[in-house]
Amino acid sequence: MAQLGVPTTRALAAVTTGEQVARQELLPGGVITRIAASFVRVGTFEYFSSKGDLEAVTRLADYVIEHNYPACHAATQPYRAWFEAVIDRQAALIARWMQFGFIHGVMNTDNMSIAGETIDYGPCAFMDHYAHDQVYSSIDRHGRYAYNNQPNIGLWNLTRLAESILPLLGVTTESAVEAAKDALEKYAGRYADYWLEGMRAKTGLATRLHEDKVLINELFEVMAANRADFTLTFHYLSLLAADPADEDGDLRALFEDPAPIDRWLHNWRSRLKKENSIDAGRQTRMQAVNPVYIPRNHQIEAAIRAAEDHGDFSVFHELHAVLQTPYERQPNKDVYMQPPEPDEVVQQTFCGT
């Protein structure tokens, strides 16, 4: 995630303990040490609010403003400014997840960082074939945290934050509620703007036209109908010229029925001509935001099995090395680009992953 440019906590160290941990079965135990801009979460505020401890809520808010949102100190109403800044960061973060086909898998309030970083990687995954409602998490049995529901869950979590800090947002309950509602109502628009700008970049659109959102959503519909690979669709699109040529083959091969993607490409090229797009510059920009490699589920599972079953960490180290430069095509590493074979498909990911 860090190499992709997504705000995230980082792993500092991981060590084995030599002890067994009871999950679905006994597994080798370990300790991972992480670093973050903050480990305060929405759930931290909920905890103190649920105890009726307004003093602790206030001290926690002051601490977060000082360490993570210092610019809010200068605002006329610092707590309101801070709450709006948190909303903005979460909208931007979730839009980034969506641009890479990332599914967090367990977006409860205790897994939402106040600092706007991706935190608590558990049953998460990057999707292979595109599906609007893709779920991998073994504990998400009803699709609450499905790919297309992540923006809505972000708003749900932020609403819980608003409830927890309500006394800080106004002198009276009525004024605090109005302030919270006003801030929360901005979330959808901010998310939509971040999402659309990110998707314009992924599809090579340098200018803004009203038709862009429809064009981009049509691509996702065609991808969903054909179970096209998310990452490879955008990677191969980034290689295409504005004028039709034989080079469309790699992209078309991802679609069981190529006719819809052919029609979409025709419309996409027409849109590029409206801004006099120059291939070289556009392709460079697209390749800077469309990765060649992601940590695919079957490759992660292979690394886990080699390490856990055979004490062989070489599979992990090679995968890790490839992922250090995810936007660059690396020699003799094409196997890391490929989606899983039918017998390699990982249907579920787990908290222990």
C-alpha positions as CSV (number, residue, x, y, z in Angstrom):
1,M,0.0,0.0,0.0
2,A,2.8,2.4,0.8
3,Q,4.5,1.8,-2.5
4,L,1.2,2.3,-4.3
5,G,1.0,5.7,-2.5
6,V,-2.0,4.9,-0.2
7,P,-1.8,6.4,3.3
8,T,-1.1,3.5,5.6
9,T,0.4,2.2,8.8
10,R,3.7,0.5,8.3
11,A,5.2,-2.7,9.5
12,L,8.4,-2.1,11.5
13,A,9.3,-5.7,12.5
14,A,7.8,-9.1,12.7
15,V,9.1,-11.9,14.9
16,T,8.0,-15.5,15.7
17,T,7.3,-16.4,19.3
18,G,7.8,-20.2,19.1
19,E,4.3,-20.6,20.6
20,Q,1.1,-21.9,19.1
21,V,-2.0,-19.7,18.7
22,A,-5.5,-21.1,18.6
23,R,-7.4,-19.8,15.5
24,Q,-9.5,-22.2,13.4
25,E,-6.6,-24.5,14.2
26,L,-3.3,-24.2,16.0
27,L,-1.0,-21.8,14.1
28,P,2.5,-20.5,14.8
29,G,2.4,-17.3,16.8
30,G,4.2,-14.1,16.1
31,V,4.3,-10.4,17.1
32,I,4.2,-7.6,14.6
33,T,5.3,-4.1,15.5
34,R,3.7,-1.3,13.5
35,I,4.2,2.5,13.2
36,A,1.5,5.0,12.4
37,A,0.8,8.7,12.4
38,S,-1.7,7.8,15.2
39,F,-3.2,4.7,16.7
40,V,-6.3,6.7,17.8
41,R,-9.4,5.4,16.1
42,V,-13.1,6.3,15.9
43,G,-13.7,3.5,18.4
44,T,-11.4,5.2,20.9
45,F,-13.7,8.2,21.0
46,E,-16.7,5.8,21.2
47,Y,-15.2,4.1,24.2
48,F,-14.9,7.2,26.3
49,S,-18.2,8.6,25.1
50,S,-20.0,5.4,26.0
51,K,-18.7,5.9,29.6
52,G,-20.0,9.4,29.7
53,D,-16.5,10.7,30.1
54,L,-16.6,14.1,28.3
55,E,-13.3,15.2,29.9
56,A,-11.5,12.2,28.3
57,V,-13.2,12.8,24.9
58,T,-12.1,16.5,25.0
59,R,-8.5,15.6,26.0
60,L,-8.4,13.0,23.3
61,A,-9.6,15.5,20.7
62,D,-7.1,18.1,21.8
63,Y,-4.3,15.5,21.6
64,V,-5.3,14.5,18.0
65,I,-5.6,18.1,16.9
66,E,-2.2,18.9,18.3
67,H,-0.4,15.9,16.7
68,N,-2.3,15.2,13.5
69,Y,-4.4,18.3,12.6
70,P,-2.4,21.3,14.0
71,A,-3.9,23.7,11.4
72,C,-7.2,23.4,13.1
73,H,-5.9,25.3,16.1
74,A,-6.3,28.5,14.1
75,A,-9.9,27.9,13.2
76,T,-12.7,29.9,14.8
77,Q,-14.3,26.6,15.9
78,P,-11.3,24.1,16.1
79,Y,-13.4,21.0,16.9
80,R,-15.7,21.6,14.0
81,A,-12.8,22.3,11.7
82,W,-11.1,19.1,12.9
83,F,-14.2,17.0,12.4
84,E,-14.5,18.2,8.8
85,A,-10.8,17.5,8.2
86,V,-11.2,13.9,9.5
87,I,-14.2,13.5,7.1
88,D,-12.1,14.8,4.2
89,R,-9.2,12.4,4.9
90,Q,-11.5,9.4,5.2
91,A,-13.2,10.3,1.9
92,A,-9.8,10.6,0.2
93,L,-8.5,7.3,1.7
94,I,-11.5,5.2,0.7
95,A,-11.5,6.7,-2.8
96,R,-7.9,5.5,-3.0
97,W,-8.9,2.0,-1.9
98,M,-11.5,1.9,-4.6
99,Q,-9.1,3.0,-7.3
100,F,-6.9,-0.1,-6.6
101,G,-9.7,-2.6,-6.1
102,F,-8.7,-2.9,-2.4
103,I,-11.3,-4.4,0.1
104,H,-10.5,-3.8,3.7
105,G,-12.8,-6.5,4.9
106,V,-13.6,-5.3,8.4
107,M,-14.3,-1.6,8.5
108,N,-15.7,-1.4,12.0
109,T,-15.2,1.9,13.9
110,D,-12.1,0.5,15.8
111,N,-10.5,-0.1,12.4
112,M,-10.8,3.5,11.2
113,S,-7.8,5.6,12.0
114,I,-8.5,9.2,13.0
115,A,-5.3,10.1,11.1
116,G,-6.7,8.8,7.8
117,E,-4.4,5.9,7.3
118,T,-5.2,2.3,6.4
119,I,-5.0,0.4,9.6
120,D,-5.6,-3.1,11.0
121,Y,-5.0,-5.3,7.9
122,G,-6.8,-8.5,8.6
123,P,-9.1,-10.3,6.1
124,C,-8.3,-7.7,3.4
125,A,-7.6,-8.4,-0.3
126,F,-7.1,-6.8,-3.7
127,M,-9.7,-8.2,-6.0
128,D,-8.8,-10.2,-9.1
129,H,-11.8,-10.2,-11.4
130,Y,-14.0,-7.2,-11.0
131,A,-17.3,-7.5,-9.1
132,H,-19.2,-4.6,-7.6
133,D,-20.1,-6.6,-4.4
134,Q,-16.9,-8.6,-4.1
135,V,-16.3,-9.9,-0.5
136,Y,-13.3,-11.9,0.7
137,S,-13.5,-11.6,4.4
138,S,-14.4,-14.8,6.1
139,I,-16.2,-12.9,8.9
140,D,-18.3,-10.7,6.5
141,R,-21.2,-13.1,5.9
142,H,-23.6,-10.5,4.6
143,G,-21.5,-8.2,2.5
144,R,-21.5,-5.3,5.0
145,Y,-17.9,-4.4,4.0
146,A,-18.1,-5.4,0.3
147,Y,-16.1,-3.4,-2.2
148,N,-19.0,-1.2,-3.3
149,N,-20.2,-0.6,0.2
150,Q,-17.0,0.8,1.6
151,P,-17.9,4.5,1.0
152,N,-21.2,4.0,2.8
153,I,-19.5,2.3,5.8
154,G,-17.0,5.2,5.9
155,L,-20.0,7.6,6.4
156,W,-21.6,5.2,9.0
157,N,-18.3,5.3,11.0
158,L,-18.0,9.0,10.8
159,T,-21.6,9.4,12.0
160,R,-20.6,7.3,15.1
161,L,-17.6,9.7,15.6
162,A,-20.0,12.7,15.4
163,E,-22.2,11.1,18.1
164,S,-19.2,10.6,20.3
165,I,-17.9,14.2,20.1
166,L,-21.3,15.9,19.8
167,P,-20.8,18.1,22.9
168,L,-17.6,19.6,21.3
169,L,-19.5,20.7,18.2
170,G,-21.9,23.2,19.7
171,V,-23.0,25.1,22.8
172,T,-26.4,23.5,22.7
173,T,-27.4,20.0,21.6
174,E,-29.4,21.5,18.7
175,S,-26.5,23.6,17.4
176,A,-24.1,20.6,17.8
177,V,-26.5,18.3,15.9
178,E,-26.8,20.9,13.1
179,A,-23.0,21.3,12.9
180,A,-22.6,17.5,12.7
181,K,-25.2,17.1,10.0
182,D,-23.7,19.9,8.0
183,A,-20.3,18.3,8.1
184,L,-21.5,14.8,7.4
185,E,-23.5,16.0,4.4
186,K,-20.3,17.1,2.8
187,Y,-18.8,13.6,2.9
188,A,-20.6,12.2,-0.2
189,G,-19.6,15.1,-2.4
190,R,-16.0,15.0,-1.3
191,Y,-15.8,11.2,-1.8
192,A,-17.4,11.5,-5.2
193,D,-14.9,14.2,-6.2
194,Y,-11.9,12.2,-5.0
195,W,-13.2,9.1,-6.7
196,L,-13.8,10.7,-10.0
197,E,-10.5,12.5,-10.1
198,G,-8.7,9.3,-9.4
199,M,-10.6,7.4,-12.0
200,R,-10.0,10.2,-14.6
201,A,-6.3,9.7,-13.9
202,K,-6.6,5.9,-14.3
203,T,-8.3,6.3,-17.6
204,G,-6.0,9.0,-18.9
205,L,-8.5,11.9,-18.9
206,A,-6.6,15.2,-18.2
207,T,-9.6,17.5,-18.5
208,R,-13.0,17.5,-16.8
209,L,-16.2,16.9,-18.8
210,H,-19.6,16.1,-17.5
211,E,-19.7,12.8,-19.4
212,D,-16.7,11.4,-17.7
213,K,-18.5,9.7,-14.8
214,V,-20.8,7.9,-17.2
215,L,-17.9,6.7,-19.3
216,I,-16.0,5.4,-16.3
217,N,-19.0,3.7,-14.8
218,E,-19.7,2.0,-18.2
219,L,-16.2,0.5,-18.1
220,F,-16.9,-1.0,-14.7
221,E,-20.2,-2.4,-15.9
222,V,-18.4,-4.1,-18.9
223,M,-15.7,-5.4,-16.5
224,A,-18.3,-6.8,-14.1
225,A,-20.2,-8.5,-16.9
226,N,-17.0,-10.2,-18.2
227,R,-15.3,-10.8,-14.9
228,A,-12.3,-8.9,-16.2
229,D,-9.2,-8.6,-14.0
230,F,-9.3,-5.2,-12.3
231,T,-5.6,-4.5,-12.3
232,L,-4.8,-5.8,-15.7
233,T,-7.7,-4.0,-17.3
234,F,-6.3,-0.6,-16.3
235,H,-2.7,-1.6,-16.9
236,Y,-3.3,-2.7,-20.5
237,L,-5.5,0.4,-21.1
238,S,-2.5,2.5,-20.1
239,L,-0.6,1.0,-23.0
240,L,-3.1,1.8,-25.7
241,A,-2.8,4.6,-28.3
242,A,-5.5,7.1,-29.0
243,D,-5.9,5.7,-32.5
244,P,-7.2,2.0,-32.9
245,A,-4.5,-0.5,-33.6
246,D,-3.6,-4.2,-33.2
247,E,-2.3,-3.4,-29.7
248,D,-5.8,-3.7,-28.2
249,G,-5.3,-7.5,-28.1
250,D,-4.0,-7.9,-24.5
251,L,-6.9,-5.9,-23.1
252,R,-9.6,-7.6,-25.3
253,A,-8.3,-11.0,-24.1
254,L,-9.5,-10.2,-20.6
255,F,-13.1,-10.1,-21.7
256,E,-15.1,-13.2,-22.5
257,D,-17.2,-11.1,-24.9
258,P,-14.9,-8.4,-26.5
259,A,-17.7,-6.6,-28.3
260,P,-18.7,-4.4,-25.3
261,I,-15.1,-3.4,-24.5
262,D,-14.6,-2.6,-28.2
263,R,-17.6,-0.2,-28.0
264,W,-16.3,1.3,-24.8
265,L,-12.8,1.8,-26.3
266,H,-14.4,3.6,-29.3
267,N,-16.1,6.0,-26.9
268,W,-13.0,6.4,-24.8
269,R,-10.9,7.3,-27.8
270,S,-13.5,9.8,-28.9
271,R,-13.3,11.4,-25.5
272,L,-9.5,11.6,-25.7
273,K,-9.8,13.4,-29.0
274,K,-11.8,16.1,-27.3
275,E,-8.8,17.1,-25.3
276,N,-6.2,16.5,-28.1
277,S,-4.6,13.8,-26.0
278,I,-1.0,13.0,-26.9
279,D,-0.2,9.4,-26.4
280,A,3.3,9.5,-24.8
281,G,2.4,12.0,-22.1
282,R,-1.0,10.3,-21.4
283,Q,0.5,6.8,-21.2
284,T,3.2,8.0,-18.8
285,R,0.6,9.6,-16.5
286,M,-1.6,6.5,-16.6
287,Q,1.2,4.1,-15.9
288,A,2.1,6.2,-12.9
289,V,-1.3,5.4,-11.3
290,N,-2.1,2.0,-12.7
291,P,0.1,-0.7,-11.1
292,V,1.4,-3.7,-12.9
293,Y,1.6,-5.8,-9.7
294,I,-0.6,-6.1,-6.7
295,P,-0.2,-8.6,-3.8
296,R,-2.6,-11.1,-5.3
297,N,-4.4,-13.5,-2.9
298,H,-3.0,-16.7,-4.4
299,Q,0.5,-15.3,-4.3
300,I,0.2,-14.3,-0.6
301,E,-1.2,-17.8,0.2
302,A,1.7,-19.4,-1.6
303,A,4.1,-17.3,0.5
304,I,2.3,-18.2,3.7
305,R,2.2,-21.9,2.9
306,A,5.9,-22.0,2.0
307,A,6.9,-20.2,5.2
308,E,4.5,-21.9,7.6
309,D,4.6,-25.4,6.2
310,H,8.3,-25.6,5.1
311,G,10.1,-22.8,6.9
312,D,10.9,-21.3,3.4
313,F,10.7,-17.5,3.4
314,S,12.1,-17.2,-0.1
315,V,8.7,-17.1,-1.7
316,F,7.7,-14.1,0.5
317,H,11.0,-12.3,-0.1
318,E,10.7,-12.5,-3.9
319,L,7.1,-11.3,-3.8
320,H,8.0,-8.5,-1.5
321,A,10.9,-7.4,-3.8
322,V,8.5,-7.3,-6.8
323,L,6.0,-5.2,-4.9
324,Q,8.6,-2.5,-4.1
325,T,8.2,-1.1,-7.6
326,P,4.6,-2.0,-8.5
327,Y,4.2,0.5,-11.3
328,E,7.2,-0.8,-13.3
329,R,7.2,-3.8,-15.6
330,Q,10.1,-6.0,-14.3
331,P,12.0,-8.5,-16.4
332,N,11.1,-12.1,-15.9
333,K,8.4,-11.2,-13.3
334,D,5.3,-11.6,-15.5
335,V,4.1,-14.4,-13.3
336,Y,3.3,-11.8,-10.6
337,M,1.0,-10.0,-13.0
338,Q,-1.3,-12.9,-13.6
339,P,-4.6,-13.6,-11.9
340,P,-4.9,-17.1,-10.4
341,E,-5.6,-20.2,-12.2
342,P,-9.0,-21.8,-11.3
343,D,-7.3,-24.1,-8.8
344,E,-5.5,-21.2,-7.2
345,V,-8.4,-18.9,-6.5
346,V,-8.7,-17.8,-2.9
347,Q,-12.3,-17.4,-2.0
348,Q,-11.8,-16.1,1.6
349,T,-9.2,-14.3,3.6
350,F,-8.9,-14.4,7.4
351,C,-7.9,-12.2,10.3
352,G,-4.8,-14.3,10.7
353,T,-3.6,-13.6,7.2
